[in-house]
Amino acid sequence: MEMRWSPADPAAVPFTAGAAEWLGPRECEELVDEALTRLRGDERLGLLFLKVRGLSEQLDALVSDWNSHATQEALISLQASLPPGTRMARLGRETLALVFPRLPGLARAEELAAFVTAEPMLIRAGPGIPVPLDIRAGLAVAPDHGTSYETLLARAEMAVIELRQSAASFAVFQSDFQTRAILRSRLRQELERAEQKGQFELHYQPQVDLATGRVIGAEALMRWNHPRHGLLPPSEFLAGLERMPQARRVDIWVLETAAIQAAAWNGQKPGLRVAVNIMPKRLGPELVADVERVLGDHGLAPEALEIEIPERHALDDLEGAARTVHALRRLGVSVALDDFGTGFASFSAINTLEVNRLKIDRSFVTGMLSNGKSVAIVSTLVDLGRRIDMAILAEGIETTEQRDVLRAFGCTEGQGYLFGKAMEADQLWPCPPLGVMG
């Protein structure tokens, strides 16, 4: 009689797998193909593809700290117990897989995926302290999602890719994932052509002094002049572009173009700053070197350039971001923390990062007149900025009422449709004061 496994069983123990037990890619394929032939009735096979952040780095560290055989002594453990017969495989530098050969149904496979990803994975060797590793997982189940190892693996990987736009820790393959993958592939091809044919443009949204409406700067925003769909905003293509090999080239083009425009404007009005958004993977010494070169090439005063770092990206590697911000500040360049208030550790970020300016996220400004919490948050952030001598700029200002409330709180700078949408450079300057009544 077959024993029924349950993760809630008091006798169940957390799953562990030593490196010597890990299957290789070929062994994993053979295991799955054989297990598929043994499925009976309503039984399912689950393939859970795991993207393990920092796996290769930790294994390399084990070799350095212990000995050349340490990777064979590495032990991975999960907080969850798993069914008998579960096997682990290492498929790549940062990827593992769990194979569940016989499950009673699709729901059990989904339950297992949730258990596995609920807590960090732990890795250790010898007497060392276990190191937690974040995991994201994609699940494919046979025969529902495929009847061969190749198909199941491809679809489990597709599920992980879908997580890039989600805060979830795992995803189950769905039929429309394949359609989305095809659309992403087409987008990549079109973006490659866009770069080659010079279809990207920079538009500039004014940043103003809230008391006078005087333009004090502008944020450079990318647009894609698509041959069929017209002018597309960053939300339509930037996430795809950031994952492409040419992302750095495009980022440098944005920096160069914005610097040239800033130099031209400052010839007419010294002190006008141009803010540039950088792609998340660009935080580091390479960015600092590019900024220093661009300043020198175009004779641009450092204070005329501002680098915007989204708060959520800074929080991904706060220490690395702090080093980058410090290096940029040493060049004399201003740094702004964008979308402030949307991260999980906002106050930790401003305590660690030496930024010049906080940009209050538009979501707080938009709900300010109808949501008491948003009003309190905005008021607190403005007061905080004043106390720590940091400039505060409010994004998403669309009405004079919002502007007046922000001014009453002591916020001095703003940006939003009240003052103007992103526009071509020659439309922005020279211009009269914006968003000021009578």
Sine and cosine of phi, psi and omega as CSV:
sin_phi,cos_phi,sin_psi,cos_psi,sin_omega,cos_omega
0.00,0.00,0.75,-0.66,-0.08,-1.00
-0.96,0.28,0.74,-0.68,0.04,-1.00
-0.97,0.26,0.67,-0.74,0.03,-1.00
-1.00,-0.04,0.81,-0.59,0.00,-1.00
-1.00,-0.05,0.62,-0.79,0.08,-1.00
-0.62,-0.78,0.74,-0.67,0.02,-1.00
-0.91,0.42,-0.31,0.95,-0.01,-1.00
-1.00,0.03,-0.06,1.00,0.00,-1.00
-0.87,0.49,0.82,-0.57,-0.02,-1.00
-0.86,0.51,-0.43,0.90,-0.02,-1.00
-0.99,0.12,-0.15,0.99,-0.05,-1.00
-0.93,0.36,0.62,-0.79,0.01,-1.00
-0.88,-0.47,0.48,-0.88,0.01,-1.00
-0.85,0.52,0.56,-0.83,-0.02,-1.00
-0.96,0.29,0.72,-0.70,0.11,-0.99
-0.73,-0.68,0.47,-0.88,0.05,-1.00
-0.51,-0.86,0.90,-0.44,0.09,-1.00
-0.97,0.26,0.44,-0.90,-0.07,-1.00
-0.85,0.53,-0.52,0.85,0.01,-1.00
-0.91,0.42,-0.37,0.93,-0.01,-1.00
-1.00,-0.02,-0.21,0.98,-0.05,-1.00
-0.91,0.41,0.69,-0.72,0.11,-0.99
-0.98,0.20,0.48,-0.88,0.17,-0.99
-1.00,0.04,0.09,-1.00,-0.02,-1.00
-0.82,0.57,-0.71,0.70,-0.02,-1.00
-0.92,0.38,-0.65,0.76,0.01,-1.00
-0.91,0.42,-0.60,0.80,0.02,-1.00
-0.90,0.43,-0.69,0.72,0.03,-1.00
-0.86,0.50,-0.71,0.71,-0.02,-1.00
-0.90,0.43,-0.66,0.75,0.02,-1.00
-0.87,0.49,-0.74,0.68,-0.04,-1.00
-0.91,0.42,-0.73,0.69,-0.03,-1.00
-0.87,0.49,-0.64,0.77,0.03,-1.00
-0.93,0.36,-0.69,0.73,-0.01,-1.00
-0.89,0.45,-0.54,0.84,0.01,-1.00
-0.89,0.46,-0.57,0.82,-0.02,-1.00
-0.95,0.30,-0.27,0.96,-0.07,-1.00
-0.98,-0.18,-0.04,1.00,0.02,-1.00
-0.91,0.41,0.67,-0.74,-0.01,-1.00
-0.77,-0.64,0.60,-0.80,0.10,-0.99
0.82,0.58,-0.85,-0.53,-0.04,-1.00
-1.00,-0.01,0.16,0.99,-0.02,-1.00
-0.91,0.41,0.48,-0.88,0.02,-1.00
-0.79,-0.62,0.44,-0.90,0.18,-0.98
-0.92,-0.40,0.74,-0.68,0.01,-1.00
-0.93,-0.37,0.72,-0.70,0.11,-0.99
-0.87,-0.49,0.92,-0.39,-0.02,-1.00
-0.96,-0.27,0.94,-0.34,-0.02,-1.00
-1.00,0.03,0.83,-0.56,-0.11,-0.99
-0.93,-0.37,0.85,-0.53,0.15,-0.99
-1.00,-0.08,0.93,-0.37,-0.14,-0.99
-0.94,-0.34,0.96,-0.28,-0.05,-1.00
-0.94,0.34,0.85,-0.53,0.05,-1.00
1.00,0.01,0.12,0.99,-0.04,-1.00
-0.88,0.48,-0.81,0.59,-0.04,-1.00
-0.89,0.45,-0.60,0.80,0.01,-1.00
-0.88,0.47,-0.68,0.74,-0.01,-1.00
-0.94,0.35,-0.63,0.78,0.03,-1.00
-0.91,0.42,-0.64,0.77,0.06,-1.00
-0.89,0.45,-0.62,0.78,0.00,-1.00
-0.92,0.40,-0.58,0.82,0.02,-1.00
-0.89,0.46,-0.67,0.74,0.03,-1.00
-0.89,0.46,-0.68,0.74,-0.03,-1.00
-0.92,0.38,-0.66,0.75,-0.11,-0.99
-0.99,0.14,-0.47,0.88,-0.11,-0.99
-0.92,-0.40,-0.98,0.20,0.03,-1.00
-0.20,-0.98,0.09,-1.00,-0.09,-1.00
-0.92,0.40,-0.26,0.97,0.01,-1.00
-0.99,-0.17,0.11,0.99,-0.10,-0.99
-0.89,0.45,-0.54,0.84,-0.01,-1.00
-0.90,0.44,-0.51,0.86,0.04,-1.00
-0.96,0.28,-0.32,0.95,0.01,-1.00
-0.99,-0.12,-0.08,1.00,-0.02,-1.00
-0.89,0.46,0.61,-0.79,0.00,-1.00
-0.80,-0.60,0.79,-0.61,0.07,-1.00
-0.96,-0.29,0.71,-0.70,0.03,-1.00
-0.73,-0.68,0.50,-0.87,0.04,-1.00
-0.90,-0.44,0.39,-0.92,0.06,-1.00
-0.96,0.27,-0.31,0.95,-0.08,-1.00
-1.00,-0.09,0.51,-0.86,0.21,-0.98
-1.00,0.02,0.54,-0.84,-0.06,-1.00
-0.80,-0.60,0.35,-0.94,-0.07,-1.00
-0.88,0.47,0.46,-0.89,0.11,-0.99
-0.84,0.55,0.61,-0.79,0.01,-1.00
1.00,-0.03,-0.12,0.99,0.05,-1.00
-0.90,0.43,0.72,-0.70,0.03,-1.00
-0.83,-0.56,0.50,-0.87,0.05,-1.00
-0.94,-0.35,0.60,-0.80,0.04,-1.00
-0.74,-0.67,0.55,-0.83,0.14,-0.99
-0.98,-0.21,0.89,-0.46,-0.09,-1.00
-0.98,-0.21,-0.32,0.95,-0.02,-1.00
-0.25,-0.97,-0.07,-1.00,-0.06,-1.00
-0.87,0.50,-0.63,0.78,-0.06,-1.00
-0.88,-0.48,0.29,0.96,-0.11,-0.99
-0.76,-0.65,0.68,-0.74,0.11,-0.99
-0.81,-0.59,0.17,-0.99,0.11,-0.99
-0.61,-0.79,0.55,-0.84,0.16,-0.99
-0.92,-0.40,0.75,-0.66,0.02,-1.00
-0.93,-0.36,0.84,-0.55,0.08,-1.00
-0.95,-0.30,0.99,-0.13,-0.20,-0.98
-0.92,0.40,-0.57,0.82,-0.06,-1.00
-0.64,-0.76,0.93,-0.38,0.02,-1.00
-0.81,-0.58,0.49,-0.87,-0.05,-1.00
-0.96,0.29,-0.21,0.98,-0.01,-1.00
0.07,-1.00,0.12,-0.99,-0.01,-1.00
-0.89,0.46,-0.62,0.78,-0.04,-1.00
-0.88,0.48,-0.61,0.79,0.01,-1.00
-0.91,0.40,-0.62,0.79,0.03,-1.00
-0.88,0.47,-0.68,0.73,0.02,-1.00
-0.91,0.41,-0.61,0.79,0.04,-1.00
-0.88,0.47,-0.68,0.73,0.01,-1.00
-0.90,0.44,-0.68,0.74,0.02,-1.00
-0.86,0.51,-0.64,0.76,0.02,-1.00
-0.91,0.40,-0.66,0.75,0.03,-1.00
-0.89,0.46,-0.72,0.69,-0.08,-1.00
-0.88,0.47,-0.65,0.76,-0.10,-0.99
-1.00,-0.06,0.02,1.00,-0.04,-1.00
-0.94,0.35,-0.49,0.87,-0.02,-1.00
-0.75,-0.66,0.39,-0.92,0.04,-1.00
-0.88,0.48,0.47,-0.88,0.14,-0.99
-0.98,0.19,0.58,-0.82,0.01,-1.00
-0.93,-0.37,0.67,-0.74,0.07,-1.00
-0.79,-0.62,0.65,-0.76,0.01,-1.00
-0.46,-0.89,0.29,-0.96,0.10,-0.99
-0.59,-0.81,0.69,-0.72,0.01,-1.00
0.84,0.55,-0.65,-0.76,-0.03,-1.00
-1.00,0.08,0.13,0.99,-0.05,-1.00
-0.90,0.44,0.36,-0.93,0.03,-1.00
-0.97,0.25,0.73,-0.69,0.02,-1.00
-0.86,0.51,0.66,-0.75,0.01,-1.00
-0.95,-0.31,0.81,-0.58,0.01,-1.00
-0.98,0.20,0.65,-0.76,0.03,-1.00
-0.81,-0.58,0.75,-0.66,0.04,-1.00
-0.96,0.26,0.64,-0.77,0.00,-1.00
-0.78,-0.62,0.55,-0.83,0.16,-0.99
-0.78,-0.63,0.63,-0.77,-0.20,-0.98
-0.72,-0.69,0.53,-0.85,0.10,-0.99
-0.84,-0.54,0.74,-0.68,-0.08,-1.00
-0.93,-0.38,0.75,-0.66,0.17,-0.98
-0.80,-0.60,0.64,-0.77,-0.11,-0.99
-0.81,-0.59,0.71,-0.71,0.08,-1.00
-0.99,-0.17,0.62,-0.79,0.07,1.00
-1.00,-0.02,0.06,1.00,-0.10,-0.99
-0.85,0.53,-0.66,0.75,-0.12,-0.99
-0.94,-0.35,0.04,1.00,0.01,-1.00
0.39,-0.92,0.33,-0.94,-0.04,-1.00
-0.82,-0.57,0.35,0.94,0.09,-1.00
-0.63,-0.78,0.40,-0.92,-0.01,-1.00
-0.86,0.50,-0.72,0.70,-0.04,-1.00
-0.85,0.53,-0.71,0.70,-0.02,-1.00
-0.91,0.40,-0.71,0.70,-0.02,-1.00
-0.89,0.46,-0.69,0.73,-0.01,-1.00
-0.90,0.43,-0.71,0.71,0.00,-1.00
-0.87,0.49,-0.63,0.77,-0.06,-1.00
-0.98,0.21,-0.52,0.85,0.11,-0.99
-0.92,0.40,-0.63,0.78,0.06,-1.00
-0.91,0.42,-0.63,0.77,0.05,-1.00
-0.85,0.52,-0.64,0.77,-0.01,-1.00
-0.90,0.44,-0.63,0.78,0.04,-1.00
-0.91,0.42,-0.65,0.76,0.01,-1.00
-0.86,0.50,-0.61,0.79,0.02,-1.00
-0.88,0.48,-0.42,0.91,-0.04,-1.00
-0.94,0.33,-0.22,0.98,-0.01,-1.00
-0.87,0.50,-0.46,0.89,-0.01,-1.00
-0.97,-0.22,0.32,0.95,-0.10,-0.99
-0.67,-0.74,0.42,-0.91,0.08,-1.00
-1.00,-0.02,-0.05,1.00,-0.02,-1.00
-0.93,0.36,0.37,-0.93,-0.02,-1.00
-1.00,-0.10,-0.28,0.96,0.07,-1.00
-0.51,-0.86,0.36,-0.93,0.05,-1.00
-0.65,-0.76,0.55,-0.84,0.08,-1.00
-0.98,-0.19,0.70,-0.71,-0.02,-1.00
-0.82,0.57,0.67,-0.74,0.11,-0.99
-0.79,-0.62,0.43,-0.90,-0.11,-0.99
-0.87,0.49,-0.53,0.85,-0.03,-1.00
-0.97,0.24,-0.15,0.99,0.07,-1.00
-0.87,0.49,-0.60,0.80,-0.03,-1.00
-0.92,0.40,-0.66,0.75,0.04,-1.00
-0.88,0.47,-0.68,0.74,0.01,-1.00
-0.90,0.43,-0.62,0.79,0.02,-1.00
-0.89,0.46,-0.64,0.77,0.04,-1.00
-0.90,0.43,-0.66,0.75,0.02,-1.00
-0.90,0.43,-0.63,0.77,0.04,-1.00
-0.89,0.45,-0.63,0.78,0.01,-1.00
-0.90,0.45,-0.68,0.73,0.03,-1.00
-0.90,0.44,-0.64,0.77,0.01,-1.00
-0.88,0.47,-0.68,0.74,0.02,-1.00
-0.86,0.51,-0.69,0.72,0.01,-1.00
-0.89,0.45,-0.67,0.74,0.00,-1.00
-0.93,0.38,-0.59,0.80,0.02,-1.00
-0.93,0.37,-0.59,0.81,0.08,-1.00
-0.87,0.48,-0.70,0.71,0.03,-1.00
-0.91,0.40,-0.61,0.79,-0.01,-1.00
-0.87,0.50,-0.67,0.74,0.02,-1.00
-0.92,0.38,-0.69,0.73,-0.03,-1.00
-0.89,0.45,-0.59,0.81,-0.09,-1.00
-0.99,-0.14,0.11,0.99,0.07,-1.00
0.92,0.39,0.66,0.75,-0.03,-1.00
-1.00,0.04,-0.13,0.99,0.04,-1.00
-0.99,0.15,0.59,-0.81,0.02,-1.00
-0.73,-0.69,0.36,-0.93,0.15,-0.99
-0.92,-0.38,0.79,-0.61,0.15,-0.99
-0.92,-0.40,0.28,-0.96,-0.15,-0.99
-0.76,-0.65,0.81,-0.58,0.06,-1.00
-0.98,-0.19,0.79,-0.61,-0.08,-1.00
-0.91,0.41,0.57,-0.82,0.17,-0.99
-0.90,-0.44,0.75,-0.66,-0.18,-0.98
-0.81,-0.59,0.36,-0.93,0.19,-0.98
-0.98,0.22,0.87,-0.49,-0.11,-0.99
-0.92,0.40,-0.44,0.90,-0.03,-1.00
-0.97,0.25,-0.59,0.81,-0.13,-0.99
-0.91,-0.41,-0.29,0.96,-0.09,-1.00
0.98,0.22,0.07,1.00,-0.02,-1.00
-0.95,0.32,0.71,-0.71,0.04,-1.00
-0.95,0.31,0.83,-0.55,-0.01,-1.00
-0.92,-0.40,-0.14,0.99,0.00,-1.00
-0.04,-1.00,-0.07,-1.00,0.02,-1.00
-0.44,-0.90,0.56,-0.83,0.09,-1.00
-0.99,-0.14,0.81,-0.58,0.03,-1.00
-0.98,0.18,0.83,-0.56,-0.05,-1.00
-0.82,-0.57,0.75,-0.66,-0.02,-1.00
-0.95,0.30,0.55,-0.83,0.16,-0.99
-0.71,-0.71,0.51,-0.86,0.06,-1.00
-0.92,-0.38,0.92,-0.40,0.02,-1.00
-0.99,0.12,0.99,0.11,-0.11,-0.99
-0.96,0.28,0.70,-0.71,-0.07,-1.00
-0.89,0.45,-0.41,0.91,0.00,-1.00
-0.95,-0.31,-0.60,0.80,-0.13,-0.99
-0.98,-0.18,0.00,1.00,0.02,-1.00
0.98,0.20,-0.45,-0.89,-0.10,-1.00
-0.98,0.19,0.90,-0.44,-0.05,-1.00
-0.96,-0.28,0.67,-0.75,0.05,-1.00
-0.98,0.20,0.23,-0.97,-0.03,-1.00
-0.84,0.54,-0.52,0.85,-0.02,-1.00
-0.87,0.50,-0.34,0.94,-0.04,-1.00
-1.00,0.06,-0.26,0.96,-0.13,-0.99
-0.52,-0.86,-0.29,0.96,-0.18,-0.98
-0.91,0.40,-0.62,0.79,-0.01,-1.00
-0.87,0.49,-0.64,0.77,0.04,-1.00
-0.94,0.35,-0.65,0.76,-0.02,-1.00
-0.90,0.43,-0.61,0.79,-0.04,-1.00
-0.87,0.48,-0.43,0.91,-0.04,-1.00
-1.00,-0.05,0.03,1.00,-0.07,-1.00
-1.00,-0.10,0.44,-0.90,-0.02,-1.00
-0.86,0.51,-0.51,0.86,-0.05,-1.00
-1.00,0.10,0.15,0.99,-0.03,-1.00
-0.84,0.54,-0.66,0.75,-0.02,-1.00
-0.91,0.42,-0.64,0.77,0.01,-1.00
-0.88,0.48,-0.68,0.73,0.00,-1.00
-0.92,0.40,-0.65,0.76,0.01,-1.00
-0.88,0.47,-0.66,0.75,0.03,-1.00
-0.92,0.39,-0.62,0.79,0.05,-1.00
-0.87,0.49,-0.69,0.73,0.03,-1.00
-0.87,0.50,-0.73,0.68,-0.01,-1.00
-0.88,0.48,-0.72,0.70,0.01,-1.00
-0.88,0.47,-0.75,0.66,-0.06,-1.00
-0.89,0.46,-0.68,0.73,0.01,-1.00
-0.91,0.42,-0.62,0.79,0.00,-1.00
-0.92,0.40,-0.66,0.75,0.03,-1.00
-0.88,0.48,-0.68,0.73,-0.01,-1.00
-0.93,0.37,-0.65,0.76,0.01,-1.00
-0.88,0.47,-0.64,0.76,0.01,-1.00
-0.90,0.43,-0.64,0.76,0.01,-1.00
-0.91,0.42,-0.71,0.71,0.01,-1.00
-0.91,0.43,-0.65,0.76,-0.05,-1.00
-0.94,0.35,-0.30,0.96,0.14,-0.99
-0.91,0.40,-0.49,0.87,0.02,-1.00
-1.00,-0.07,-0.60,0.80,-0.09,-1.00
-0.64,-0.77,1.00,0.03,0.02,-1.00
-0.84,0.54,0.65,-0.76,0.03,-1.00
0.98,-0.19,-0.17,0.99,0.04,-1.00
-0.96,0.27,0.83,-0.56,-0.06,-1.00
-0.98,-0.20,0.48,-0.88,0.09,-1.00
-0.87,-0.50,0.82,-0.58,-0.02,-1.00
-0.99,-0.11,0.70,-0.71,-0.05,-1.00
-0.84,-0.54,0.77,-0.63,0.10,-1.00
-0.99,0.12,0.67,-0.74,0.04,-1.00
-0.92,-0.40,0.45,-0.89,0.00,-1.00
-0.96,0.29,0.54,-0.84,-0.16,-0.99
-0.83,0.56,-0.61,0.79,-0.06,-1.00
-0.98,0.20,0.00,1.00,-0.07,-1.00
-1.00,-0.03,-0.07,1.00,0.02,-1.00
-0.93,0.38,0.92,-0.40,-0.01,-1.00
0.36,-0.93,-0.07,-1.00,-0.05,-1.00
-0.85,0.53,-0.54,0.84,-0.01,-1.00
-0.88,0.47,-0.66,0.75,0.04,-1.00
-0.89,0.45,-0.71,0.71,-0.02,-1.00
-0.87,0.50,-0.68,0.73,0.01,-1.00
-0.90,0.44,-0.65,0.76,0.02,-1.00
-0.90,0.43,-0.68,0.74,0.00,-1.00
-0.89,0.45,-0.70,0.71,0.00,-1.00
-0.88,0.48,-0.67,0.74,0.00,-1.00
-0.90,0.43,-0.71,0.71,-0.03,-1.00
-0.89,0.45,-0.65,0.76,0.03,-1.00
-0.86,0.50,-0.70,0.72,-0.01,-1.00
-0.93,0.36,-0.66,0.75,-0.04,-1.00
-0.89,0.46,-0.55,0.83,-0.11,-0.99
-0.93,-0.36,0.15,0.99,0.04,-1.00
0.85,0.53,0.59,0.81,-0.07,-1.00
-1.00,-0.04,0.75,-0.66,0.09,-1.00
-0.90,0.43,0.72,-0.69,-0.07,-1.00
-0.82,0.57,-0.59,0.81,-0.05,-1.00
-0.94,0.35,-0.16,0.99,0.03,-1.00
-1.00,0.08,-0.05,1.00,-0.03,-1.00
-0.85,-0.53,0.69,-0.73,0.07,-1.00
-0.79,-0.62,0.72,-0.70,0.05,-1.00
-0.98,-0.21,0.82,-0.58,0.01,-1.00
-0.99,-0.17,0.78,-0.62,0.03,-1.00
-0.89,-0.47,0.89,-0.45,0.04,-1.00
-0.88,0.48,0.68,-0.74,-0.06,-1.00
-0.83,0.56,-0.68,0.73,-0.07,-1.00
-0.89,0.46,-0.54,0.84,0.01,-1.00
-0.97,0.24,-0.59,0.81,0.06,-1.00
-0.89,0.45,-0.61,0.79,-0.03,-1.00
-0.95,0.32,-0.31,0.95,0.05,-1.00
-0.89,0.45,-0.57,0.82,0.03,-1.00
-0.51,-0.86,0.99,0.15,-0.15,-0.99
-0.90,0.44,-0.64,0.77,-0.01,-1.00
-0.91,0.41,-0.69,0.72,0.04,-1.00
-0.90,0.44,-0.66,0.75,0.04,-1.00
-0.89,0.45,-0.63,0.78,0.00,-1.00
-0.89,0.45,-0.64,0.77,0.03,-1.00
-0.91,0.42,-0.66,0.75,0.01,-1.00
-0.91,0.42,-0.72,0.69,0.00,-1.00
-0.87,0.49,-0.69,0.72,0.00,-1.00
-0.87,0.50,-0.69,0.73,-0.01,-1.00
-0.91,0.41,-0.63,0.78,0.03,-1.00
-0.92,0.40,-0.66,0.76,0.02,-1.00
-0.89,0.45,-0.58,0.82,0.03,-1.00
-0.91,0.41,-0.45,0.89,0.08,-1.00
-0.97,0.25,-0.25,0.97,-0.06,-1.00
0.99,-0.11,0.08,1.00,-0.02,-1.00
-1.00,0.10,0.63,-0.77,0.06,-1.00
-0.98,0.18,0.54,-0.84,0.02,-1.00
-0.78,-0.63,0.74,-0.67,0.03,-1.00
-0.90,-0.43,0.63,-0.78,0.11,-0.99
-1.00,-0.08,0.94,-0.34,-0.12,-0.99
-1.00,0.06,0.39,-0.92,0.04,-1.00
0.83,0.56,0.60,0.80,-0.10,-0.99
-0.90,0.43,0.66,-0.75,0.01,-1.00
0.98,-0.21,-0.17,0.99,-0.04,-1.00
-1.00,-0.07,-0.20,0.98,-0.03,-1.00
-1.00,0.09,0.07,-1.00,-0.05,-1.00
-1.00,-0.01,-0.14,0.99,-0.06,-1.00
-0.60,-0.80,0.79,0.61,-0.13,-0.99
-0.84,0.54,-0.71,0.71,-0.06,-1.00
-0.95,0.30,-0.51,0.86,0.12,-0.99
-0.89,0.45,-0.62,0.78,-0.02,-1.00
-0.90,0.44,-0.73,0.68,-0.06,-1.00
-0.96,0.27,-0.37,0.93,0.07,-1.00
-0.96,0.27,-0.45,0.89,-0.07,-1.00
-0.99,-0.12,-0.58,0.82,-0.10,-0.99
-1.00,-0.09,0.73,-0.68,-0.02,-1.00
-1.00,0.02,0.82,0.57,-0.05,-1.00
-0.98,0.18,0.39,-0.92,0.03,-1.00
-1.00,0.06,-0.50,0.87,-0.23,-0.97
-0.61,-0.79,0.63,-0.77,0.15,-0.99
-0.95,-0.31,0.74,-0.67,0.06,-1.00
-0.96,-0.28,0.94,-0.34,-0.02,-1.00
-0.92,0.39,0.80,-0.60,-0.07,-1.00
-0.87,0.49,0.60,-0.80,-0.06,-1.00
-0.86,0.51,-0.46,0.89,-0.04,-1.00
-0.88,0.48,-0.57,0.82,0.03,-1.00
-0.96,0.28,-0.63,0.77,-0.01,-1.00
-0.93,0.37,-0.66,0.75,-0.02,-1.00
-0.88,0.48,-0.65,0.76,-0.05,-1.00
-1.00,-0.06,0.14,0.99,-0.16,-0.99
-0.89,0.46,-0.62,0.78,-0.10,-0.99
-0.99,0.11,-0.20,0.98,-0.04,-1.00
-0.86,-0.52,-0.09,1.00,-0.08,-1.00
-0.78,-0.62,0.91,-0.41,-0.04,-1.00
-0.87,0.49,-0.57,0.82,0.00,-1.00
-0.91,0.41,-0.66,0.76,0.01,-1.00
-0.89,0.45,-0.64,0.76,0.04,-1.00
-0.87,0.49,-0.71,0.70,-0.03,-1.00
-0.90,0.44,-0.65,0.76,0.00,-1.00
-0.90,0.43,-0.74,0.67,-0.02,-1.00
-0.89,0.46,-0.71,0.70,0.01,-1.00
-0.86,0.51,-0.68,0.73,0.00,-1.00
-0.90,0.43,-0.68,0.73,-0.03,-1.00
-0.92,0.40,-0.66,0.75,0.03,-1.00
-0.90,0.45,-0.69,0.72,0.01,-1.00
-0.90,0.44,-0.64,0.77,0.03,-1.00
-0.87,0.49,-0.73,0.69,0.00,-1.00
-0.85,0.53,-0.66,0.75,-0.01,-1.00
-0.91,0.41,-0.63,0.78,-0.06,-1.00
-0.94,0.33,-0.54,0.84,-0.03,-1.00
-0.98,-0.22,0.24,0.97,0.08,-1.00
0.85,0.53,0.76,0.65,0.01,-1.00
-0.82,-0.57,0.73,-0.69,-0.01,-1.00
-0.92,0.39,0.57,-0.82,0.02,-1.00
-0.84,-0.54,0.79,-0.61,0.07,-1.00
-0.86,-0.52,0.79,-0.61,0.01,-1.00
-1.00,-0.09,0.78,-0.62,0.01,-1.00
-0.99,-0.10,0.36,-0.93,0.14,-0.99
0.97,0.25,0.45,0.89,0.02,-1.00
-0.98,0.21,0.87,-0.50,-0.06,-1.00
-0.88,-0.47,-0.28,0.96,-0.06,-1.00
-0.75,-0.66,0.38,-0.93,0.05,-1.00
-0.91,0.41,-0.50,0.86,0.02,-1.00
-0.89,0.46,-0.71,0.71,0.03,-1.00
-0.88,0.47,-0.69,0.72,0.02,-1.00
-0.86,0.50,-0.68,0.73,-0.05,-1.00
-0.92,0.40,-0.63,0.78,0.03,-1.00
-0.90,0.43,-0.69,0.73,0.01,-1.00
-0.89,0.46,-0.66,0.75,0.04,-1.00
-0.89,0.45,-0.64,0.77,0.00,-1.00
-0.90,0.44,-0.54,0.84,0.05,-1.00
-0.96,0.29,-0.32,0.95,-0.03,-1.00
0.97,-0.24,0.17,0.99,0.06,-1.00
-0.96,0.27,0.76,-0.65,-0.14,-0.99
-0.98,-0.22,-0.31,0.95,-0.10,-1.00
-0.77,-0.63,0.53,-0.85,-0.02,-1.00
-0.49,-0.87,0.25,-0.97,-0.03,-1.00
-0.45,-0.89,0.63,-0.78,0.02,-1.00
0.37,-0.93,0.04,-1.00,-0.08,-1.00
-0.89,0.45,-0.37,0.93,0.05,-1.00
-0.86,0.51,-0.55,0.83,-0.05,-1.00
-0.99,-0.17,-0.29,0.96,0.04,-1.00
0.62,-0.79,0.59,-0.81,0.12,-0.99
-0.98,0.22,0.14,-0.99,0.08,-1.00
-0.88,0.48,0.71,-0.70,-0.10,-1.00
-0.65,-0.76,0.21,-0.98,0.05,-1.00
-0.92,0.39,0.45,-0.89,-0.14,-0.99
-0.83,0.56,-0.66,0.75,-0.08,-1.00
-0.95,0.31,-0.21,0.98,0.06,-1.00
-1.00,0.06,-0.36,0.93,-0.13,-0.99
-1.00,0.08,-0.64,0.77,-0.09,-1.00
-0.67,-0.74,0.70,-0.72,0.00,1.00
-0.97,0.24,0.46,-0.89,0.02,-1.00
-0.48,-0.88,0.36,-0.93,0.03,-1.00
-0.98,0.21,0.16,-0.99,0.10,-0.99
-0.82,0.57,0.57,-0.82,-0.09,-1.00
-0.91,-0.42,0.57,-0.82,0.12,-0.99
0.92,0.38,0.40,0.92,0.01,-1.00
-0.93,-0.37,0.77,-0.64,-0.01,-1.00
-0.97,0.26,0.66,-0.75,0.15,-0.99
0.67,0.74,0.00,0.00,0.00,0.00
